[in-house]
Amino acid sequence: MHEWGGPHSHYGEDDEAENLRDSILWQMDHLTLNSVGIDIGSAGTQVIFSRLQLERMGEDLTSRYTVTERQTVFRSEVHLTPYVDETRIDEHRVGEIVAHAYARAGIRPEEVHTGAVILTGEAIRRENAQALGEVLAHQGGEFVCATAGHNMEALLAAYGSGAVKASVRQGARVLNIDIGGGTTKFAVADRGRVISTGAFYMGGRLVVVDEEGRIVRLDPGGQAVARALGWSWQIGQQVSREDLRQLADWMAEAILTAALSRPVPPELRPFFLTPVVEGVEGVDAVIFSGGVGEYVYGHERRWFNDLGLDLGQALARRVQAGALPCPVWPSDECIRATVVGASEYSVQVSGNTIYISDSRLLPMRNLQVLRPDYELTGPIEPDALASAIAEHFRRFDLVEGEADVALAFRWGGDPEYGRVEAFLEGLIRGLPNTIRRRRPIVVVVDGDIARTVGSELKEARRLENPIAVIDGISLQDFDYIDIGRKLEPAEIVPVTIKSLIFQL
């Protein structure tokens, strides 16, 4: 009798060994991983589980695994983010929401290989926000934990909504307007690259009332908007539904004006949480996302005792009346835009040209990767490279010198002395606080120049910082990496890459 009813054939011992070897090699080249994304936002908390299929690209055992298929296996309902008071998120209730999602999905924490906890919008203001994210990351499996500041959240939303993908496929410049509970994020995607981001202090849940119309939640942004209309609102004050509609209508006009009018009117500038978003001139299309985006597209019609419904409908009316200079394209995701990118798990190995100044520096865990927008293919201008490094710290809401990161570069051309020296000078000028505070300098390049760069920084430039320069590795923005201890005698280090995934 033959199990499974499959075909029957006879093999010799050599054939069986070869088939076993082929099967093992196939399994090494093809991986299936479970991933989870947890988004704790100003208004909503949600959990998404995905199953990732990864394949080794190429025959070389050091090559990177690439996600070839991403299947969403469970989406929790969107819960209103629970608060204890104005300064604290209810971590106990959030824990219950997440635990319930695991149970509903039929997945145990130990079965999760990778994932992301993302805190966004007004949720970041709460005093226990970062600690909450770290606790969830620790309890839920192997995670990236990111507190997404305004610019990073704008980036995430642009990818999750499909705006970046649309800009690639249509060869267009697309403005993504992501309106959440606490803030509105702007991102301009031009043919696959996000060229500008910004945030505006207006959202659908800045004011919340009870069934009698008494204000039970009033964020500072809600107070500021009310003052713009001549109202001095306070917690406990009773307001009418017509007042809320009037407030939402004013906000809708303000959001579109802030997004597209240049220069921005002086009365709206105080509502920007970042510099004014650039590159909006000549956009080919607008995409809405975020919880309020559900109302703009008509996917949601319920009222949750806040401004979301009225704000979304006010925006929809303006779109229908031709207020925008370009068409509105559909969104792949609205309320789930920032969480739909779960995470990828892949491994690369850096060879024996690495430079590690102190073996005690390793291992390093969960280093955020920044890949500055600077091409190292021709002459290198140190000041331009330093500016690109500084701009990338700003774009990801990081303060240079306060957090350990990995700077990633793609090296093109020969490692000529003059080019390497210009690269080193730009690197040093771009990291003044890191160098002054003697924090670790971690550089990852795809070309074989690590030992040269590391030794020049440490021995020729006499930097007192711990230094790790790793080559042969290709990284992108939204990657996080773990660098393992050096493996002797081969003198290689394993690099685990955990990346936020977006389909383009």
C-alpha positions as CSV (number, residue, x, y, z in Angstrom):
1,M,0.0,0.0,0.0
2,H,1.3,3.4,-0.9
3,E,0.2,6.4,1.2
4,W,-1.3,9.6,-0.4
5,G,-2.3,7.7,-3.5
6,G,0.7,9.2,-5.4
7,P,2.7,7.6,-8.2
8,H,4.9,4.6,-7.4
9,S,8.4,4.2,-8.6
10,H,11.5,2.4,-7.4
11,Y,14.7,4.3,-6.6
12,G,18.2,3.1,-5.8
13,E,20.0,4.4,-2.7
14,D,21.8,7.0,-4.8
15,D,18.5,8.3,-6.2
16,E,17.0,8.6,-2.7
17,A,20.0,10.5,-1.4
18,E,19.9,12.9,-4.4
19,N,16.2,13.4,-3.9
20,L,16.6,14.1,-0.2
21,R,19.4,16.5,-1.0
22,D,17.3,18.3,-3.6
23,S,14.4,18.5,-1.1
24,I,16.6,20.0,1.6
25,L,18.1,22.5,-0.8
26,W,14.6,23.5,-2.0
27,Q,13.5,24.0,1.6
28,M,16.6,26.2,2.2
29,D,15.7,28.3,-0.8
30,H,11.9,28.6,0.0
31,L,10.7,29.9,3.4
32,T,7.2,30.5,4.9
33,L,7.0,32.9,7.8
34,N,4.2,34.3,9.9
35,S,4.1,38.1,10.3
36,V,2.0,40.4,12.5
37,G,1.4,44.2,12.3
38,I,0.0,46.1,15.3
39,D,-1.0,49.7,14.8
40,I,-1.8,51.8,17.8
41,G,-3.1,55.1,16.4
42,S,-4.8,58.3,17.6
43,A,-8.2,56.8,16.9
44,G,-7.9,53.1,16.1
45,T,-6.0,50.0,17.2
46,Q,-5.8,47.1,14.9
47,V,-3.9,43.9,14.2
48,I,-3.1,42.2,10.9
49,F,-1.6,38.7,10.5
50,S,0.1,37.8,7.2
51,R,1.8,34.7,5.8
52,L,5.0,35.5,3.8
53,Q,6.5,33.3,1.1
54,L,10.2,34.0,0.6
55,E,12.6,32.7,-2.0
56,R,16.4,33.0,-2.2
57,M,17.2,35.0,-5.2
58,G,20.2,33.3,-6.8
59,E,22.3,30.3,-6.2
60,D,24.8,31.9,-3.9
61,L,24.2,30.9,-0.3
62,T,24.8,34.5,0.8
63,S,22.1,36.0,-1.3
64,R,19.1,37.7,0.1
65,Y,15.7,36.2,0.6
66,T,12.9,38.2,-1.2
67,V,9.2,38.1,-0.5
68,T,7.5,36.6,-3.5
69,E,4.0,36.4,-2.0
70,R,2.2,38.1,0.9
71,Q,-1.2,36.7,2.0
72,T,-3.3,38.4,4.7
73,V,-4.7,35.6,6.8
74,F,-6.5,37.6,9.5
75,R,-7.5,41.2,10.1
76,S,-8.9,42.3,13.4
77,E,-11.7,44.7,13.6
78,V,-10.6,48.3,14.2
79,H,-11.0,49.2,17.9
80,L,-11.1,52.7,19.2
81,T,-7.8,53.2,20.9
82,P,-8.5,53.1,24.7
83,Y,-7.2,55.9,26.9
84,V,-7.1,56.0,30.7
85,D,-6.9,59.8,30.7
86,E,-5.4,62.6,28.6
87,T,-1.8,61.4,29.2
88,R,-2.0,57.6,29.2
89,I,-3.1,54.8,26.8
90,D,-4.9,52.0,28.6
91,E,-2.1,49.4,28.1
92,H,-4.2,46.7,29.8
93,R,-7.1,47.1,27.4
94,V,-4.7,47.3,24.4
95,G,-3.1,44.0,25.6
96,E,-6.6,42.4,25.7
97,I,-7.3,43.6,22.1
98,V,-4.0,42.1,20.8
99,A,-4.5,38.9,22.8
100,H,-8.0,38.5,21.4
101,A,-6.7,39.0,17.8
102,Y,-4.1,36.2,18.4
103,A,-6.8,33.9,19.6
104,R,-9.1,34.7,16.7
105,A,-6.3,34.2,14.2
106,G,-5.4,30.9,15.9
107,I,-1.7,31.9,16.1
108,R,0.5,31.6,19.2
109,P,3.2,34.2,19.9
110,E,5.9,31.6,19.5
111,E,4.6,31.0,15.9
112,V,5.2,34.6,14.9
113,H,8.5,35.0,13.1
114,T,8.5,38.8,12.6
115,G,6.3,41.8,12.7
116,A,5.9,45.5,13.6
117,V,4.4,47.5,16.4
118,I,3.7,51.0,15.1
119,L,2.5,53.9,17.2
120,T,1.3,56.9,15.2
121,G,-0.4,60.3,15.4
122,E,-1.6,61.6,18.7
123,A,-0.9,58.2,20.4
124,I,2.8,59.1,20.4
125,R,2.0,62.0,22.8
126,R,0.9,59.7,25.6
127,E,3.5,59.3,28.2
128,N,3.5,55.5,28.1
129,A,3.4,55.1,24.4
130,Q,7.0,53.9,23.7
131,A,6.9,51.5,26.7
132,L,3.6,50.1,25.5
133,G,5.0,49.4,22.1
134,E,8.1,47.7,23.5
135,V,6.1,45.5,25.8
136,L,3.9,44.3,23.0
137,A,6.9,43.7,20.8
138,H,8.5,41.6,23.6
139,Q,5.3,39.6,24.3
140,G,4.1,39.0,20.8
141,G,7.0,37.4,19.1
142,E,10.1,38.7,17.1
143,F,9.2,42.3,16.2
144,V,10.4,45.6,14.9
145,C,9.1,48.2,17.3
146,A,8.8,51.7,15.7
147,T,7.3,54.8,17.1
148,A,6.3,56.5,13.8
149,G,6.8,60.2,14.0
150,H,4.9,62.5,11.7
151,N,7.2,62.2,8.6
152,M,7.7,58.4,9.0
153,E,3.9,57.9,9.4
154,A,3.4,60.0,6.2
155,L,5.9,57.6,4.4
156,L,4.1,54.5,5.7
157,A,0.7,55.8,4.7
158,A,1.9,56.6,1.2
159,Y,3.1,53.1,0.7
160,G,0.2,51.4,2.4
161,S,-2.4,53.4,0.5
162,G,-1.0,52.4,-2.8
163,A,0.1,56.0,-3.7
164,V,3.7,55.0,-4.3
165,K,2.7,52.0,-6.3
166,A,0.3,54.1,-8.4
167,S,3.0,56.7,-9.0
168,V,5.2,53.9,-10.4
169,R,2.6,52.2,-12.6
170,Q,1.2,55.4,-14.0
171,G,4.5,57.3,-14.2
172,A,2.9,60.1,-12.2
173,R,3.3,62.4,-9.3
174,V,0.7,61.5,-6.6
175,L,-0.2,63.4,-3.4
176,N,-1.4,61.1,-0.6
177,I,-3.5,62.8,2.0
178,D,-3.8,60.5,5.1
179,I,-6.3,61.8,7.6
180,G,-6.3,59.9,10.9
181,G,-7.8,60.6,14.3
182,G,-5.3,63.2,15.4
183,T,-3.3,64.4,12.4
184,T,-3.3,64.7,8.6
185,K,-0.2,63.5,6.8
186,F,0.9,64.6,3.4
187,A,3.3,62.7,1.1
188,V,4.2,63.4,-2.5
189,A,5.3,60.3,-4.5
190,D,7.0,60.8,-7.8
191,R,7.4,57.8,-10.0
192,G,8.1,55.4,-7.1
193,R,10.0,57.8,-4.8
194,V,8.6,59.8,-1.9
195,I,10.0,63.2,-2.4
196,S,8.3,65.2,0.4
197,T,6.3,64.6,3.6
198,G,4.5,66.7,6.1
199,A,2.0,66.7,8.9
200,F,-0.9,69.0,9.7
201,Y,-2.6,69.1,13.2
202,M,-6.2,68.2,12.1
203,G,-7.9,64.9,12.4
204,G,-11.3,63.2,12.9
205,R,-11.0,62.5,16.6
206,L,-9.6,65.7,18.0
207,V,-13.1,66.3,19.5
208,V,-15.3,63.5,21.0
209,V,-18.7,64.0,22.6
210,D,-21.0,61.7,24.5
211,E,-24.6,60.9,23.6
212,E,-25.8,64.2,25.2
213,G,-23.3,66.3,23.2
214,R,-20.9,67.0,26.1
215,I,-17.2,67.1,25.1
216,V,-15.4,64.1,26.7
217,R,-12.2,64.3,24.7
218,L,-10.5,67.5,23.4
219,D,-7.0,67.4,22.2
220,P,-4.9,70.5,21.9
221,G,-5.5,70.5,18.1
222,G,-9.2,70.4,18.6
223,Q,-9.0,73.4,20.9
224,A,-6.9,75.3,18.4
225,V,-9.4,74.6,15.6
226,A,-12.3,75.7,17.7
227,R,-10.5,79.0,18.6
228,A,-10.0,79.6,14.9
229,L,-13.8,79.8,14.7
230,G,-14.0,82.0,17.7
231,W,-15.1,79.2,20.1
232,S,-13.4,78.5,23.5
233,W,-14.3,74.8,24.0
234,Q,-13.5,72.9,27.2
235,I,-14.0,69.3,28.4
236,G,-17.6,68.9,29.7
237,Q,-19.0,71.7,27.6
238,Q,-22.1,70.8,25.6
239,V,-22.0,71.5,21.8
240,S,-24.5,70.8,19.1
241,R,-24.1,68.5,16.1
242,E,-24.4,71.5,13.9
243,D,-21.3,73.0,15.7
244,L,-19.4,69.8,15.0
245,R,-20.4,70.0,11.3
246,Q,-19.3,73.6,11.0
247,L,-16.0,72.8,12.6
248,A,-15.5,69.8,10.3
249,D,-16.4,71.9,7.3
250,W,-13.8,74.5,8.2
251,M,-11.2,71.7,8.7
252,A,-11.9,70.2,5.3
253,E,-11.2,73.5,3.6
254,A,-8.1,74.0,5.7
255,I,-6.7,70.5,4.9
256,L,-7.1,71.0,1.1
257,T,-5.7,74.5,1.2
258,A,-2.7,73.3,3.3
259,A,-2.2,70.4,0.9
260,L,-2.3,72.2,-2.4
261,S,-2.1,76.0,-2.0
262,R,1.3,77.7,-2.2
263,P,2.1,79.8,-0.3
264,V,0.1,78.4,2.6
265,P,-2.1,81.2,4.2
266,P,-0.5,82.6,7.4
267,E,-3.5,81.5,9.6
268,L,-2.9,77.8,8.7
269,R,0.9,77.7,9.2
270,P,0.6,77.2,13.0
271,F,-1.2,73.9,12.3
272,F,1.8,72.4,10.5
273,L,3.7,70.0,12.7
274,T,6.5,69.8,10.2
275,P,7.8,72.1,7.5
276,V,5.2,72.7,4.8
277,V,5.1,69.8,2.3
278,E,6.9,70.5,-1.0
279,G,6.5,69.2,-4.5
280,V,2.7,69.6,-4.7
281,E,2.8,71.7,-7.8
282,G,1.8,69.7,-10.8
283,V,0.5,66.6,-9.0
284,D,-1.3,64.3,-11.4
285,A,-3.6,62.7,-8.8
286,V,-4.7,62.7,-5.1
287,I,-5.3,59.6,-3.0
288,F,-7.0,59.8,0.4
289,S,-6.3,57.3,3.2
290,G,-6.6,57.1,7.0
291,G,-9.8,56.6,8.9
292,V,-11.4,59.7,7.5
293,G,-10.5,58.4,4.0
294,E,-13.1,55.7,4.5
295,Y,-15.8,58.5,4.6
296,V,-14.3,60.3,1.6
297,Y,-14.7,57.2,-0.5
298,G,-18.1,56.3,1.0
299,H,-16.9,53.0,2.6
300,E,-18.1,54.0,6.0
301,R,-21.2,55.9,7.1
302,R,-21.4,55.5,10.8
303,W,-20.9,58.3,13.3
304,F,-18.6,57.6,16.2
305,N,-19.4,60.8,18.2
306,D,-16.5,62.6,16.7
307,L,-15.6,64.7,13.6
308,G,-14.7,61.8,11.3
309,L,-18.0,61.4,9.4
310,D,-18.6,65.1,8.9
311,L,-15.0,65.8,7.9
312,G,-15.0,63.0,5.4
313,Q,-18.3,64.1,3.9
314,A,-17.2,67.7,3.7
315,L,-14.1,66.6,1.8
316,A,-16.2,64.4,-0.5
317,R,-18.5,67.3,-1.4
318,R,-15.5,69.5,-2.3
319,V,-14.0,66.8,-4.5
320,Q,-17.4,66.3,-6.3
321,A,-17.6,70.1,-6.8
322,G,-14.2,70.2,-8.6
323,A,-12.2,71.8,-5.8
324,L,-9.1,69.8,-6.7
325,P,-6.9,70.5,-9.7
326,C,-6.5,66.8,-10.5
327,P,-8.5,63.6,-10.2
328,V,-8.9,61.5,-7.0
329,W,-7.7,58.0,-7.5
330,P,-8.9,55.0,-5.4
331,S,-6.9,53.9,-2.4
332,D,-5.7,50.4,-1.8
333,E,-6.1,50.9,1.9
334,C,-7.6,53.7,4.0
335,I,-7.8,53.1,7.7
336,R,-5.3,50.2,7.5
337,A,-2.7,52.1,5.4
338,T,0.0,52.4,8.0
339,V,-0.3,48.8,9.3
340,V,-0.7,46.9,6.0
341,G,3.0,46.8,5.6
342,A,3.9,44.0,8.1
343,S,7.4,42.8,8.0
344,E,9.8,40.7,6.0
345,Y,12.5,38.6,7.5
346,S,15.6,37.9,5.5
347,V,19.2,37.1,6.1
348,Q,22.4,38.2,4.4
349,V,26.0,37.4,5.3
350,S,28.9,39.9,5.1
351,G,32.2,38.5,4.2
352,N,35.8,38.8,5.5
353,T,36.4,42.4,4.4
354,I,34.3,43.7,7.3
355,Y,35.7,46.1,9.9
356,I,34.7,45.8,13.5
357,S,36.7,48.1,15.8
358,D,35.7,46.3,19.0
359,S,34.2,42.8,19.2
360,R,32.2,43.9,22.2
361,L,30.1,46.0,19.9
362,L,28.3,42.9,18.6
363,P,25.7,41.7,18.6
364,M,23.5,44.7,17.8
365,R,19.7,44.4,17.6
366,N,16.9,46.3,15.8
367,L,19.1,49.0,14.2
368,Q,16.9,51.2,12.0
369,V,18.4,51.6,8.5
370,L,18.7,55.0,6.9
371,R,19.6,55.1,3.2
372,P,20.4,58.7,2.4
373,D,19.4,60.0,-1.1
374,Y,22.9,60.3,-2.4
375,E,24.4,58.3,-5.3
376,L,28.0,57.2,-4.8
377,T,28.6,56.5,-8.5
378,G,30.7,59.5,-9.6
379,P,32.5,62.4,-7.9
380,I,31.5,62.7,-4.2
381,E,30.8,66.1,-2.7
382,P,31.3,65.9,1.1
383,D,28.9,68.7,1.9
384,A,26.1,67.3,-0.3
385,L,26.6,63.9,1.3
386,A,26.4,65.4,4.8
387,S,23.2,67.3,3.8
388,A,21.6,64.1,2.5
389,I,22.4,62.3,5.7
390,A,20.9,65.1,7.8
391,E,17.8,65.2,5.7
392,H,17.2,61.5,6.1
393,F,17.4,61.7,9.9
394,R,14.8,64.5,9.7
395,R,12.6,62.5,7.3
396,F,12.4,59.6,9.7
397,D,11.9,61.9,12.7
398,L,15.2,60.9,14.3
399,V,17.7,63.3,16.0
400,E,21.2,62.6,14.8
401,G,23.3,61.5,17.8
402,E,20.4,60.3,20.0
403,A,19.8,56.9,18.5
404,D,22.0,54.2,17.0
405,V,21.2,53.6,13.3
406,A,22.8,51.9,10.3
407,L,23.6,54.2,7.4
408,A,23.3,52.2,4.1
409,F,24.9,53.2,0.8
410,R,25.2,51.7,-2.6
411,W,28.8,52.1,-3.8
412,G,29.4,52.5,-7.5
413,G,32.7,52.8,-9.3
414,D,36.3,52.1,-8.2
415,P,37.4,52.7,-4.6
416,E,39.9,55.4,-5.6
417,Y,41.7,57.2,-2.8
418,G,40.1,60.6,-3.5
419,R,36.6,59.2,-3.7
420,V,37.0,57.2,-0.5
421,E,38.4,60.3,1.3
422,A,35.4,62.5,0.1
423,F,33.0,59.8,1.3
424,L,34.7,59.7,4.7
425,E,34.6,63.5,5.0
426,G,30.9,63.7,4.1
427,L,30.2,60.9,6.6
428,I,32.0,62.8,9.4
429,R,30.3,66.1,8.6
430,G,26.9,64.4,8.5
431,L,27.3,62.8,12.0
432,P,28.6,65.6,14.3
433,N,26.6,64.7,17.3
434,T,27.2,60.9,17.0
435,I,30.9,61.6,16.8
436,R,30.9,64.1,19.7
437,R,28.9,61.7,21.9
438,R,31.1,58.7,20.9
439,R,28.1,56.7,19.9
440,P,28.6,53.7,17.6
441,I,29.0,54.4,13.9
442,V,27.5,51.7,11.8
443,V,27.8,51.8,8.0
444,V,26.6,49.2,5.5
445,V,27.6,49.2,1.9
446,D,27.1,46.8,-1.0
447,G,30.6,47.2,-2.4
448,D,33.8,45.6,-1.0
449,I,35.2,48.7,0.8
450,A,34.3,48.0,4.4
451,R,37.8,47.4,5.7
452,T,39.2,50.4,4.0
453,V,36.5,52.7,5.3
454,G,36.6,51.4,8.8
455,S,40.3,51.5,9.2
456,E,40.5,55.0,7.8
457,L,37.8,56.2,10.2
458,K,39.4,54.6,13.2
459,E,43.1,54.8,12.5
460,A,43.7,57.6,10.1
461,R,40.9,60.0,11.3
462,R,41.4,58.7,14.9
463,L,37.7,58.6,15.8
464,E,37.0,57.4,19.3
465,N,33.6,55.9,18.4
466,P,33.1,52.2,18.2
467,I,32.9,51.5,14.4
468,A,31.3,48.7,12.4
469,V,31.5,48.8,8.6
470,I,29.9,45.9,6.8
471,D,29.9,45.3,3.1
472,G,28.3,43.0,0.6
473,I,24.9,43.8,2.0
474,S,22.1,45.7,0.2
475,L,19.6,47.5,2.4
476,Q,16.7,49.9,2.0
477,D,14.7,52.4,4.0
478,F,12.2,50.7,6.3
479,D,14.8,47.9,7.0
480,Y,15.8,47.1,10.5
481,I,18.8,44.9,11.1
482,D,20.4,42.6,13.7
483,I,24.2,42.1,13.3
484,G,25.4,38.9,14.9
485,R,28.8,38.1,16.5
486,K,31.6,37.5,14.1
487,L,31.9,33.8,13.2
488,E,35.4,32.4,13.3
489,P,37.5,31.3,11.5
490,A,35.6,32.5,8.5
491,E,35.4,36.1,9.9
492,I,31.9,36.7,8.6
493,V,28.9,38.2,10.4
494,P,25.3,37.2,9.9
495,V,23.0,40.1,9.2
496,T,19.2,39.6,9.8
497,I,17.1,42.1,7.9
498,K,13.5,42.9,9.0
499,S,11.8,45.1,6.5
500,L,8.4,46.8,6.3
501,I,6.9,45.3,3.2
502,F,4.9,47.2,0.6
503,Q,3.7,45.8,-2.8
504,L,4.8,48.0,-5.7
